[in-house]
Amino acid sequence: MRTNGTRRHALQTLAAALVGAGCLAAPAYAQNTIKVGVLHSLSGTMAISETVLKDTVLMAIDEINAKGGVLGKKLEPVVVDPASNWPLFAEKAKQLITQDKVAVVFGCWTSVSRKSVLPVFEETNSLLFYPVQYEGEELSKNVFYTGAAPNQQAIPAVEYLMSKDGGSAKRWVLLGTDYVYPRTTNKILRAFLKAKGVAEADIMEEYTPFGHADYQSIIAKIKKFASEGKKTAVVSTINGDSNVPFYKELGNQGLKATDVPVVAFSVGEEELRGVDTKPLVGHLAAWNYFQSIKAPANTEFIQKWSAYAKAKGVAGHKDKPLTNDPMEATYLGIMMWKQAVEKAKSTDTDKVIAAMAGQTYKAPSGITSTMDPKNHHLHKSVFIGEVQADGQFKVVWKTKGPVAADPWSDYIAENKGKKNEPVMLAAKK
């Protein structure tokens, strides 16, 4: 008995050592489930935006499991809270991949969180689905970007504001939270504006830290800039809970959309929940989806979310369910991943990547979304919506159809000759 127990212990120790050395492959998931990682801030400054994305993943998993799961196995969510702490995102990603053995991760909002986890996914050859608009200037074999690139949101929004329908803006305030997404987006927008003949003196650029709450002096500065004789527009890349005091201060100082329109890239239905939107009517947001879009697929999506939020008692949504663009992008990502796994008959990263190319899904926006065959981005329609008194958006402009993503912006000189497709390197050992 003692001899057999010792031998068994020795074999277990040897197997563990071989796995640790990379000689044996650790199982990708438990025998009867496929584990799915959920990496979103449930506390801190970004919780206002990210918590609902966690719930969107859980809703999609429940829907998939109710229909039999994937490859005959149920999906098992593993939820972690990186708490709006960018280095902690990398630690939690590593935990999900190496300890929890998840097959895929759905997560991140800010680009600084995505940049933090990127080396982890590349070194372990694991998969991240990233559901939020971003600044481009990145392509990774291990990431599928289901939000917008700049040419699918930022550029069309500024073009609209320049047009007669959008008010023929001539001066520009680029206002954002101080991190990579706003700064890089504004670098692209500066180059775009310059190409359109806008003078340097007609561009004002301001940044505030995460969690910033006092916008009194900045709004006053914008009013002064706008009073100098040319039609002025504000492009807002403020992220997280800072949007609440920003919009409240707009209302306090009477900065109406008819005077100085604000177009936001990170404000949707969820961020406006805590704001009196009556003074904000007419201000704009640019997204690839709004809850107000009239389409059978959207009606179905809203009904699913409403039923789920009520059944699960989702805070804020059980009584007033709202949907938004990153929720749609999250939902599309997990449904396309499911289809790719079934096509590949495997959760193996490289096989799923190959199967993701060209995947399609009828999106709640009403279009059939296509994953580009090469560049890991969705083809997306662009919508510009006006804030309404009830906190919803009225679509005032849209593209004629889906737009292919341009991750390496043509307005950045050093991008000349760069291919819009990730380099398919082998995983590091």
Buried (B, 14 or more C-beta within 10 A) or exposed (E): EEEEEEEEEEEEEEEEEEEEEEEEEEEBBEEEBBBBBBBBBBEBBBBBBBBBBBBBBBBBBBBBBEEEBBEEBBBBBBBBBBBBBBEBBBBBBBBBBEEBBBBBBBBBBBBBBBBBBBBBBBBBBBBBBBBBBBBBBBBBBBBBBBBBBBBBBBBBBBBBBBEEEBBEBBBBBBBBBEBBBBBBBBBBBBBBBEEEEBEEEBBBBBBBEBBBEEBEEBBEBBBEBBEEEBBBBBBBBBBBBBBBBBBBBBBEBEBBBEEBBBBBBBBBBBBBBBBEBEBBBBBBBBBBBBBBBEBEBBEEBBEBBBEBBEEBEBEBBBEEBBBBBBBBBBBBBBBBBBBBBEBBEBBBBBBBBEBBBEBEBBBBBBBEBBBBEEBBBBBBBBBBBBBBEEBBBEBBBBBEEBBBBBBBBBBBEEBEEBEBBBEEEEEEE
